[in-house]
Amino acid sequence: MVPPFSTELSIAASTTVPVNFDTSANFGFPDVLSATDKNPVVTIKGPDVPASNYSCTPTEIGQAPAAAANFSCGGMADTMTFDPAVTSSAGNIWSDDEGLTASYAPLVLQPGQSGDITVTFTPNGLKGTVVSGFLAVETFNFNTFSSDHLVSIPYRYTIG
């Protein structure tokens, strides 16, 4: 699971036989093929790596029939952190997916409708510390397990 505003994703596999794997965001782009190796790695870099689920299904390379082998795979992304001092009435599906919160309650609007999302700041830290960030307003598509960024609302405050 790669949240929005990530700049790099690395997926690495480990097995006892030569394999390669193909990875992509759940909606299919970008689609990247690893090199063939017992420890293949794929790295995707960019100003905004697509937010979505990624997988690494292996293809064993060699003669048939395929040999029995153990396979493991994992990934790591460089991404912005979630500000634990900020909560909203709509929650945050990406923070929930990372296990940091359990508050997703989306505001669902039909064409022509409007609604409100309440945002609460509960600062915690040393007095005088300046905190800044932005609130991302996004859509979420459960078919592709991805989001579309609509607007960023910057914020800045000093803990008093």
KAZISUL-V522310 format. One record per pair of residues at least 24 apart in sequence whose ideal C-beta (glycine too) atoms are under 7 Angstrom apart, sorted by the first residue. I is the first residue (numbers start at 1). J is the second residue. Records with the same first field share a line. If there is no record, write none. Layout:
# KAZISUL-V522310
I->J + J
This chain:
# KAZISUL-V522310
1->53 + 97
2->49 + 51 + 52 + 54 + 77
3->51 + 79 + 94 + 98
4->51 + 94 + 136 + 138 + 147 + 149
5->48 + 79 + 80
6->49 + 51 + 77 + 78 + 79
7->45 + 46 + 47 + 49 + 78
8->43 + 45 + 49 + 77 + 78
9->44 + 49 + 54 + 75 + 77
10->41 + 43 + 75 + 76
11->42 + 54 + 56 + 73 + 75
12->39 + 41 + 74
13->39 + 40 + 56 + 58 + 71 + 72 + 73
14->39 + 72
15->58 + 69 + 70 + 71
16->69 + 70
17->60 + 62 + 67 + 69
18->61 + 62
19->58 + 59 + 60 + 61
20->59 + 61
21->56 + 57 + 58 + 59
22->57
23->54 + 55 + 56
24->54
25->50 + 52 + 54 + 146
26->52 + 53 + 144 + 145 + 146
27->52 + 144 + 146
36->61
49->77
50->146
51->146 + 147
52->144 + 145 + 146
53->145
83->133
85->121 + 122 + 123 + 124 + 131
86->119 + 121
87->120
88->117 + 118 + 119
89->117 + 118
90->117
93->140
106->140
121->157
123->157 + 159
125->159
126->159
127->159 + 160
128->158 + 159
129->159
130->156 + 158
131->157 + 159
132->156
